[in-house]
């Protein structure tokens, strides 16, 4: 997988997590632990995106 396609895949995953978080905030049945886990995963993906973008700009 090329770096660009990997970056694109991570961005899609980030958007999907963003959507899940937005939906979870609408539904009060979602517990805080689930919401916290979604946010943690979103932040992890965002960090991966940032690292790849920085590595791409170096090369």
Helices and strands as residue ranges (DSSP letters): H 3-26, H 32-58
